[in-house]
Amino acid sequence: MTLRADSGFHSKHVIAACRDHDVRYSITVNQNKSVVKAIQAIAEATWTGIDYTLGGEASVSECPYGDGHRLVVRRTRFCATQAELFPSWRYHAFLTDREGTAVDLDADHRRHAVVELAIRDLKEGAGLSHCPSGDFNANAAWAVLATIAHNMLRWLSRLGLDHQGPIVAKTIRRKFITVPGRLTHRSRRPALHLPTSWPWATEWTACFERLRSLPLRT
């Protein structure tokens, strides 16, 4: 079991609990004086470049820190026109006791941000912000409905739009779900009338046809 957490969980008590229960951890640290000093002592030759940010550069290194910790550090800076705004490196560090290279651990630690995006979408878009209520069964039903809505949005993105990476849920809802339309019937056949000037009509139609072409599973 592994705990990945942001700086709000940077505490000796959290680390002690992880060690007591044999839980591996990677926890973002606050940039206090001792952390800054440790980062400044990292040799330039130990930094490894990574493909992380557009319009800039990034690299990863590590150093020992505290009581048997590894301090993994990622540094980033903008290039080209943004270089004047951020001429120096910006550092992001986390403590860990896990095995593996600094590059791999940094990539895995950043993946916990995807979970935070999902939680935000569940609260802001799928209605989970209405929990909790005073009734346990109401909370349970609302959580199930919010999860279904959340998963349907991901299925639409993956199967209909062929998105492979993280998505912006509110953009998907605005372009492909909350679309104004009118349902009519002619010759006993339903017809869906969409806005004629809808900016994403072509993409919406392609998504719809792709979903319709999926094989049925029983």
Secondary structure, DSSP 8 states (H G I E B T S, - for coil): -EEEE-GGG--HHHHHHHHHTT-EEEEE----HHHHHHHHTS-GGG-EEE---TTEEEEEEEEEETTTEEEEEEEEEE-GGGGGTS-S-EEEEEEE---S-HHHHHHHHHTHHHHHHHHHHHHHTSSGGG---S-HHHHHHHHHHHHHHHHHHHHIIIIIS---S---HHHHIIIIIS---EEEEETTEEEEE--TT-TTHHHHHHHHHHHHTS----
